[in-house]
Amino acid sequence: MRTEDGPTICIPSSVVREAEDDREATRKLGYVARAAAVFRADRLVVFPDREGERRRGGEYVRTVLGYAATPPELRKDLWGEHDELRYVGVLPPLRVPWRTGSTPSGEESKTQGLVTEVGPEGRVRVNSPLREHPISLLVPSGMEVEQGERVTIRVSSREPVRARITGKPEDGFQVVEADLSEALAGDGLAVATSRHGEELSVPRLGTIVSDAREAGGYTVAFGAPERGLPEMLGLSPDGIRAAVADGRSVEPDPGFDLWLNTIPAQASEVVRTEEALFVTLGSLTLTE
């Protein structure tokens, strides 16, 4: 079981905009999923950037990432066949210690399901290995779920099906769709990654790690190839650089606590999103 919350990662729906084909797009998203797994992310938020999308948009990104985040033994039952999943064979293994299967007593079994629809009166429709079609289950009091999230299901009978949602999986990350402003509204230090942000240094990293611990963790947002966060949010790169230099907030304020350049010695003209994920999270998840 986790001893602390992991980061929330935000990527745009345009993240695979420059992939030449579906195979390359799937491979790229596999690296994103690997980063989320390696750095113990709790949530991977796909936020809309429809102006930057090309042939593959948010639905494609969420489907491939959701499939990658699902335990291997449940993928076929939960996802079935989708055109977006044609090349999932190139996805790298995440090697996350998924917890599924029967309880030690054998009286009940535990599995996972995928929320396909959030309905009224606290009920959701869940795609699970229990039946061919989604089943309607009641969400426990005090628990909130979103479409696309995985849930843990306790099964007391398979014929007829009697099951209940008991919580969310303890291991792995959830893939959800949300506006960037909604993703930034929660607890944690909200970090925008950009080459126009404050250059990360060893002394500065120490204060950022301390601030994040006090805030309850990180929410880190990334841009897309040749379309960074400033362009997505309609912000001037010069304005961001000036605000950072003067210690002012970036205006208009999209909700970030700081804009950070985690590769200050960047030699390549472009850093790919999946590369920025490993570099940024590798720095921010260091301990004091």
C-alpha positions as CSV (number, residue, x, y, z in Angstrom):
1,M,0.0,0.0,0.0
2,R,1.2,3.5,-0.7
3,T,2.7,5.5,2.1
4,E,2.1,8.9,0.4
5,D,0.2,10.3,-2.6
6,G,1.9,10.4,-5.9
7,P,1.8,13.3,-8.4
8,T,-1.0,14.2,-10.7
9,I,0.2,14.5,-14.3
10,C,-1.6,16.6,-16.8
11,I,-1.1,16.1,-20.6
12,P,-3.0,17.7,-23.5
13,S,-5.2,15.8,-25.9
14,S,-2.8,16.9,-28.6
15,V,0.1,15.0,-27.2
16,V,0.4,12.7,-30.2
17,R,-0.2,15.4,-32.8
18,E,3.0,14.7,-34.6
19,A,3.0,10.9,-34.6
20,E,3.4,9.6,-38.1
21,D,1.0,6.7,-37.6
22,D,-1.0,4.8,-34.9
23,R,1.9,2.6,-34.1
24,E,4.1,5.5,-33.3
25,A,1.3,7.3,-31.4
26,T,0.8,4.2,-29.3
27,R,4.5,3.8,-28.6
28,K,4.7,7.5,-27.5
29,L,1.7,7.0,-25.1
30,G,3.4,3.9,-23.8
31,Y,6.3,6.1,-22.6
32,V,3.9,8.5,-21.0
33,A,2.3,5.5,-19.1
34,R,5.7,4.3,-18.1
35,A,6.6,7.7,-16.6
36,A,3.3,7.7,-14.7
37,A,4.0,4.2,-13.3
38,V,7.7,4.8,-12.5
39,F,7.0,8.0,-10.5
40,R,3.9,6.5,-8.8
41,A,1.4,9.0,-10.2
42,D,-2.1,8.8,-8.8
43,R,-3.9,10.5,-11.7
44,L,-3.1,11.1,-15.3
45,V,-5.4,13.9,-16.5
46,V,-6.0,14.4,-20.3
47,F,-7.1,18.0,-20.8
48,P,-8.5,19.3,-24.0
49,D,-6.4,21.1,-26.6
50,R,-8.7,20.7,-29.6
51,E,-6.9,23.4,-31.6
52,G,-3.7,21.4,-31.4
53,E,-5.2,18.1,-32.2
54,R,-4.8,16.5,-35.6
55,R,-6.1,13.0,-36.6
56,R,-5.8,11.6,-33.1
57,G,-7.5,13.5,-30.2
58,G,-8.5,13.1,-26.7
59,E,-10.5,9.9,-27.1
60,Y,-7.6,8.2,-28.7
61,V,-5.2,9.3,-26.0
62,R,-7.5,8.3,-23.1
63,T,-8.3,4.9,-24.6
64,V,-4.6,3.9,-25.1
65,L,-3.5,5.3,-21.7
66,G,-6.5,3.7,-20.0
67,Y,-5.7,0.3,-21.5
68,A,-2.1,0.6,-20.5
69,A,-3.1,1.4,-16.9
70,T,-5.4,-1.6,-16.7
71,P,-4.0,-4.9,-15.2
72,P,-3.0,-7.2,-18.1
73,E,-5.3,-10.0,-17.1
74,L,-8.3,-7.6,-17.2
75,R,-7.6,-5.7,-20.4
76,K,-9.5,-8.0,-22.8
77,D,-12.6,-8.1,-20.6
78,L,-12.6,-4.4,-19.8
79,W,-11.8,-3.0,-23.1
80,G,-12.8,-5.4,-25.8
81,E,-11.9,-4.3,-29.3
82,H,-11.2,-0.7,-30.3
83,D,-9.6,0.7,-33.4
84,E,-7.4,2.8,-31.1
85,L,-6.0,-0.4,-29.5
86,R,-4.8,-1.9,-32.8
87,Y,-1.1,-1.5,-31.9
88,V,-1.1,-2.0,-28.1
89,G,1.4,-4.8,-28.6
90,V,4.1,-2.1,-28.7
91,L,3.2,-0.8,-25.2
92,P,6.0,-1.4,-22.7
93,P,5.1,-3.4,-19.6
94,L,4.4,-1.1,-16.6
95,R,5.4,-3.8,-14.0
96,V,3.0,-2.3,-11.4
97,P,2.1,-4.8,-8.6
98,W,-1.6,-4.9,-9.4
99,R,-3.8,-6.4,-6.7
100,T,-6.7,-8.5,-8.1
101,G,-8.0,-11.9,-7.5
102,S,-9.7,-13.8,-4.7
103,T,-9.5,-13.1,-1.1
104,P,-7.7,-15.6,1.1
105,S,-10.9,-17.1,2.5
106,G,-12.3,-17.7,-1.0
107,E,-15.8,-16.6,0.1
108,E,-15.7,-13.5,-2.0
109,S,-13.5,-12.5,-4.9
110,K,-12.1,-9.1,-5.9
111,T,-11.7,-7.7,-9.4
112,Q,-11.6,-4.4,-11.1
113,G,-14.0,-2.6,-13.4
114,L,-14.0,0.5,-15.7
115,V,-16.5,3.2,-15.2
116,T,-18.2,3.8,-18.6
117,E,-21.0,6.1,-17.5
118,V,-21.8,8.2,-14.4
119,G,-25.6,8.1,-13.8
120,P,-28.1,9.6,-11.4
121,E,-28.8,8.6,-7.8
122,G,-25.2,7.6,-7.1
123,R,-25.1,4.8,-9.6
124,V,-22.5,4.1,-12.4
125,R,-22.3,1.7,-15.2
126,V,-19.1,-0.4,-15.0
127,N,-17.5,-2.6,-17.6
128,S,-16.1,-5.7,-15.8
129,P,-15.1,-9.3,-16.3
130,L,-18.4,-10.3,-14.6
131,R,-20.6,-9.9,-17.6
132,E,-20.4,-9.1,-21.3
133,H,-22.2,-5.8,-20.9
134,P,-21.7,-3.1,-18.3
135,I,-23.4,-3.5,-15.0
136,S,-25.1,-0.8,-12.8
137,L,-23.5,-0.5,-9.4
138,L,-24.0,1.9,-6.5
139,V,-21.1,4.2,-5.6
140,P,-20.3,4.0,-1.9
141,S,-21.1,7.0,0.2
142,G,-18.4,9.6,0.2
143,M,-16.6,8.2,-2.9
144,E,-16.5,10.1,-6.2
145,V,-15.7,8.5,-9.5
146,E,-15.3,9.8,-13.0
147,Q,-15.9,8.2,-16.4
148,G,-12.8,6.2,-17.4
149,E,-11.7,5.5,-13.8
150,R,-11.0,2.0,-12.5
151,V,-12.8,0.8,-9.4
152,T,-12.3,-2.2,-7.2
153,I,-15.3,-4.6,-7.1
154,R,-16.1,-7.1,-4.4
155,V,-18.0,-10.1,-5.9
156,S,-20.2,-12.2,-3.7
157,S,-22.0,-14.1,-6.5
158,R,-21.5,-14.6,-10.2
159,E,-24.8,-16.3,-11.0
160,P,-26.7,-14.2,-10.6
161,V,-24.2,-11.3,-10.4
162,R,-24.1,-9.7,-7.0
163,A,-21.3,-7.2,-6.6
164,R,-20.4,-3.9,-5.0
165,I,-17.9,-1.2,-5.4
166,T,-15.5,-1.0,-2.5
167,G,-13.1,1.7,-3.6
168,K,-10.4,2.5,-6.1
169,P,-7.4,0.3,-6.9
170,E,-4.5,0.8,-4.5
171,D,-1.8,0.4,-7.2
172,G,-1.5,2.1,-10.6
173,F,-2.8,5.4,-11.8
174,Q,-6.2,6.5,-13.0
175,V,-6.7,8.1,-16.4
176,V,-9.4,10.8,-16.5
177,E,-10.6,13.6,-18.7
178,A,-10.8,17.1,-17.2
179,D,-10.3,20.8,-18.1
180,L,-6.9,22.0,-17.0
181,S,-8.4,24.5,-14.6
182,E,-10.4,21.7,-12.9
183,A,-7.2,19.6,-12.5
184,L,-5.3,22.6,-10.9
185,A,-8.1,23.3,-8.5
186,G,-7.2,20.6,-6.0
187,D,-4.5,20.4,-3.3
188,G,-0.8,20.3,-4.2
189,L,1.7,22.6,-5.8
190,A,0.6,23.4,-9.4
191,V,3.6,23.4,-11.7
192,A,3.6,24.4,-15.4
193,T,6.6,23.1,-17.4
194,S,7.9,25.4,-20.1
195,R,11.3,26.5,-21.5
196,H,10.1,30.1,-20.7
197,G,9.8,29.4,-17.0
198,E,12.1,29.7,-14.1
199,E,15.3,27.7,-14.6
200,L,15.5,24.9,-12.1
201,S,18.7,24.9,-10.0
202,V,19.9,22.7,-7.1
203,P,19.2,25.4,-4.4
204,R,15.8,26.2,-5.9
205,L,14.8,22.5,-6.1
206,G,15.2,22.2,-2.3
207,T,12.6,24.9,-1.7
208,I,10.2,23.6,-4.3
209,V,10.3,20.1,-2.7
210,S,9.6,21.6,0.7
211,D,6.7,23.7,-0.7
212,A,5.2,20.7,-2.4
213,R,5.4,18.6,0.8
214,E,3.5,21.3,2.7
215,A,1.0,21.7,-0.1
216,G,0.3,17.9,-0.2
217,G,2.1,17.0,-3.4
218,Y,2.4,18.0,-7.0
219,T,0.2,18.6,-10.0
220,V,2.5,19.0,-13.1
221,A,1.3,20.0,-16.5
222,F,3.1,19.4,-19.8
223,G,2.6,20.7,-23.4
224,A,2.6,19.0,-26.7
225,P,5.2,18.9,-29.5
226,E,5.7,22.4,-31.0
227,R,2.7,23.6,-29.0
228,G,3.6,24.4,-25.4
229,L,1.4,25.5,-22.5
230,P,1.8,29.2,-23.3
231,E,0.4,28.8,-26.7
232,M,-2.4,26.5,-25.5
233,L,-3.4,29.1,-22.8
234,G,-3.0,32.1,-25.0
235,L,-0.1,33.5,-23.0
236,S,2.9,35.4,-24.2
237,P,6.3,33.7,-23.7
238,D,7.9,37.1,-23.2
239,G,5.2,37.9,-20.5
240,I,6.0,34.6,-18.7
241,R,9.7,35.3,-18.8
242,A,9.2,38.8,-17.5
243,A,6.9,37.7,-14.7
244,V,9.3,35.0,-13.6
245,A,12.3,37.4,-13.6
246,D,10.4,39.9,-11.5
247,G,8.9,37.3,-9.1
248,R,5.3,38.2,-10.2
249,S,2.4,35.9,-11.0
250,V,1.8,35.2,-14.7
251,E,-1.3,37.1,-16.0
252,P,-3.9,36.2,-16.8
253,D,-3.4,33.5,-14.1
254,P,-4.3,30.0,-15.4
255,G,-3.9,28.6,-11.9
256,F,-0.3,27.6,-11.6
257,D,1.9,28.3,-8.6
258,L,5.0,28.4,-10.7
259,W,6.3,28.1,-14.2
260,L,9.4,25.9,-14.3
261,N,12.1,25.1,-16.9
262,T,13.4,21.7,-15.8
263,I,15.9,21.5,-18.6
264,P,17.7,24.8,-18.4
265,A,20.7,23.6,-20.5
266,Q,18.5,22.3,-23.3
267,A,20.5,21.8,-26.5
268,S,17.9,20.3,-28.7
269,E,15.4,22.7,-30.3
270,V,12.5,20.5,-29.1
271,V,12.1,18.3,-26.1
272,R,9.4,15.6,-26.5
273,T,6.6,15.4,-24.0
274,E,7.6,11.9,-22.9
275,E,11.2,13.1,-22.4
276,A,10.1,16.1,-20.4
277,L,8.0,13.8,-18.2
278,F,11.0,11.7,-17.1
279,V,13.3,14.7,-16.6
280,T,10.8,16.8,-14.7
281,L,9.4,14.1,-12.4
282,G,12.8,12.7,-11.8
283,S,13.8,16.1,-10.3
284,L,10.6,16.9,-8.5
285,T,10.2,13.6,-6.8
286,L,13.7,13.8,-5.2
287,T,13.6,14.0,-1.4
288,E,15.4,16.5,0.9
